[in-house]
Amino acid sequence: MAEIADGYKYKGEDFIFLVEIKDELGNPDLKKFYDQTGGSRSISNDELEISTKDRTGSDYGDKTETVSIEGELAHGDAAVKYVKHAARNKEYVKIYEVNTKTLEAEYGMYMISSFEPSYDHGDFATYSLEGTLFGNVCEMVLTELPEGAPPMEGMDCDGDSGGGVEG
């Protein structure tokens, strides 16, 4: 886990989303979305108007919490395949939002309310998905992050996994 100085300004790449799938034996396995390009969380509350003899104002109504994830489609991405299957079969998916600097995570069960692949000519094929929380958000600290997309063939340098940017 990295040390973070007070006042550190987070970057978009400091946060990733993971999905929990079941392995061949039915055990939970966290998978990283390959080539994730963006993600967000939204929390909104309905407003209830209160009007009594003593006071007027607003109170909290129903809460809706959603996550949105987008990325480039990559061959072998088990997370995207799993979410697409879940959306088609009306299954809930456990999605994690992870701070990669601290490994702190929030997770919950989400209904996949939309899954949209896009195949524009001349551009990378992409996907976007949105999930709506069912129940509560839980917190935890991960011990490690799952591996991401494997290096592209030919990017190895004498056994190095390659693919990263040096600087």
Backbone torsions as a table, in degrees:
resi	resn	phi	psi	omega
1	MET	NA	133.8	-177.0
2	ALA	-82.0	147.3	173.0
3	GLU	-77.5	137.4	179.9
4	ILE	-120.5	127.1	178.2
5	ALA	-74.2	143.6	174.5
6	ASP	-56.5	138.5	179.5
7	GLY	87.6	-0.6	177.9
8	TYR	-56.8	132.5	178.7
9	LYS	-96.4	116.9	-177.5
10	TYR	-65.2	148.1	174.4
11	LYS	-110.7	161.3	179.9
12	GLY	-57.9	-36.6	-178.4
13	GLU	-72.5	-6.0	177.2
14	ASP	-76.4	-9.1	-178.0
15	PHE	-125.7	133.8	175.8
16	ILE	-133.3	164.6	175.4
17	PHE	-114.4	140.9	176.7
18	LEU	-123.5	159.2	175.0
19	VAL	-127.7	142.5	178.6
20	GLU	-95.4	120.8	176.4
21	ILE	-118.8	168.6	178.0
22	LYS	-98.4	135.1	177.1
23	ASP	-79.9	-173.2	-176.7
24	GLU	-58.0	-29.7	-178.6
25	LEU	-93.3	2.1	-179.7
26	GLY	86.7	8.3	178.5
27	ASN	-83.8	146.0	179.2
28	PRO	-67.1	139.5	-178.7
29	ASP	-140.3	120.5	179.3
30	LEU	-79.5	132.8	178.9
31	LYS	-124.0	138.5	177.3
32	LYS	-89.2	141.1	172.8
33	PHE	-72.6	121.3	177.9
34	TYR	-65.4	142.9	171.9
35	ASP	49.4	43.2	176.0
36	GLN	-66.2	130.5	-179.9
37	THR	-107.9	-14.5	179.8
38	GLY	-169.3	162.6	177.4
39	GLY	-168.0	153.0	178.7
40	SER	-155.2	164.4	176.5
41	ARG	-129.3	141.9	178.1
42	SER	-131.7	132.9	175.7
43	ILE	-123.4	122.2	178.4
44	SER	-132.2	147.2	-179.4
45	ASN	-123.6	135.0	172.4
46	ASP	-70.3	153.0	-178.9
47	GLU	-108.9	129.2	175.6
48	LEU	-106.7	126.6	177.5
49	GLU	-79.6	129.5	179.6
50	ILE	-111.1	130.0	177.3
51	SER	-144.9	110.1	177.4
52	THR	-125.1	-179.0	177.0
53	LYS	-67.3	-24.6	-176.7
54	ASP	-95.7	-29.2	-174.9
55	ARG	-159.4	162.1	172.4
56	THR	-131.5	156.5	179.7
57	GLY	162.0	-157.7	-177.9
58	SER	-125.7	149.8	175.3
59	ASP	-130.8	165.1	179.3
60	TYR	-74.2	136.5	172.5
61	GLY	-106.0	-143.0	-179.7
62	ASP	-68.2	144.0	178.1
63	LYS	-104.6	139.1	173.4
64	THR	-125.3	128.8	178.3
65	GLU	-125.3	129.7	-179.0
66	THR	-129.4	156.1	169.2
67	VAL	-121.7	146.5	174.9
68	SER	-127.1	134.4	-179.0
69	ILE	-133.4	139.4	176.7
70	GLU	-140.7	155.9	179.9
71	GLY	-174.1	-176.6	177.1
72	GLU	-96.3	136.9	179.5
73	LEU	-69.4	130.5	179.9
74	ALA	-130.2	137.7	178.7
75	HIS	-58.6	133.3	177.2
76	GLY	87.7	7.0	-179.3
77	ASP	-77.8	98.8	-177.5
78	ALA	-66.0	-31.1	-178.2
79	ALA	-65.6	-47.4	-179.9
80	VAL	-64.8	-43.3	179.5
81	LYS	-59.9	-43.1	-179.4
82	TYR	-64.2	-45.5	-178.7
83	VAL	-65.8	-40.6	177.9
84	LYS	-60.9	-45.3	178.2
85	HIS	-60.8	-44.9	-179.3
86	ALA	-62.1	-41.8	179.7
87	ALA	-62.4	-43.6	180.0
88	ARG	-65.4	-33.0	-174.3
89	ASN	-103.0	11.3	177.0
90	LYS	54.9	46.6	178.9
91	GLU	-108.4	147.8	176.9
92	TYR	-81.1	151.0	-176.9
93	VAL	-127.7	135.6	176.2
94	LYS	-87.8	115.1	-178.1
95	ILE	-114.5	136.6	179.9
96	TYR	-111.4	136.5	167.9
97	GLU	-105.9	122.9	-171.3
98	VAL	-121.5	130.6	170.4
99	ASN	-84.2	110.2	-174.9
100	THR	-71.8	-15.5	178.1
101	LYS	-78.4	-35.2	-176.3
102	THR	-113.8	-13.1	-173.8
103	LEU	65.3	14.2	172.8
104	GLU	-72.2	139.1	-176.3
105	ALA	-136.4	149.5	169.1
106	GLU	-120.2	139.5	179.0
107	TYR	-142.2	159.1	177.4
108	GLY	-164.2	171.6	177.7
109	MET	-91.8	129.8	-175.0
110	TYR	-123.9	137.8	167.9
111	MET	-82.9	128.6	177.5
112	ILE	-79.2	102.3	-176.1
113	SER	-82.8	-22.2	172.9
114	SER	-156.5	143.1	173.7
115	PHE	-137.5	120.3	-174.2
116	GLU	-133.4	106.0	170.4
117	PRO	-82.5	151.0	-179.5
118	SER	-135.4	133.3	-175.2
119	TYR	-125.6	67.7	179.2
120	ASP	-73.2	139.2	-179.8
121	HIS	-65.9	130.2	177.6
122	GLY	86.0	-8.7	179.2
123	ASP	-115.3	166.4	174.3
124	PHE	-66.1	145.5	172.7
125	ALA	-70.0	137.4	-175.7
126	THR	-128.6	170.6	173.9
127	TYR	-140.5	156.2	168.5
128	SER	-142.2	147.4	178.6
129	LEU	-143.8	154.8	175.8
130	GLU	-134.0	137.0	178.5
131	GLY	-127.1	143.3	179.2
132	THR	-110.6	127.9	-176.8
133	LEU	-62.2	136.8	171.8
134	PHE	-118.3	111.8	-178.6
135	GLY	96.7	-141.3	-173.5
136	ASN	-112.5	163.9	173.4
137	VAL	-95.7	135.2	177.9
138	CYS	-112.7	155.1	179.9
139	GLU	-117.6	149.3	176.6
140	MET	-161.7	171.3	173.0
141	VAL	-119.3	124.7	178.5
142	LEU	-78.1	154.9	176.0
143	THR	-90.7	-23.4	178.0
144	GLU	-161.5	164.2	176.1
145	LEU	-99.4	144.3	175.2
146	PRO	-69.2	158.8	178.6
147	GLU	-66.2	149.6	177.4
148	GLY	-95.0	-152.2	-179.0
149	ALA	-63.5	138.1	177.3
150	PRO	-69.5	158.3	178.5
151	PRO	-63.9	150.2	177.6
152	MET	-71.2	146.6	-178.7
153	GLU	-55.5	135.0	179.6
154	GLY	89.6	-1.8	-178.9
155	MET	-93.2	-4.3	179.0
156	ASP	-72.3	141.7	175.8
157	CYS	-122.8	99.2	178.6
158	ASP	51.7	49.3	177.6
159	GLY	89.0	-10.6	177.9
160	ASP	-74.5	143.5	-178.3
161	SER	-69.4	-22.5	176.1
162	GLY	61.2	-168.8	176.6
163	GLY	85.2	-15.1	-179.0
164	GLY	-89.7	167.4	177.4
165	VAL	-102.4	129.3	177.4
166	GLU	-97.4	151.3	178.8
167	GLY	179.3	NA	NA
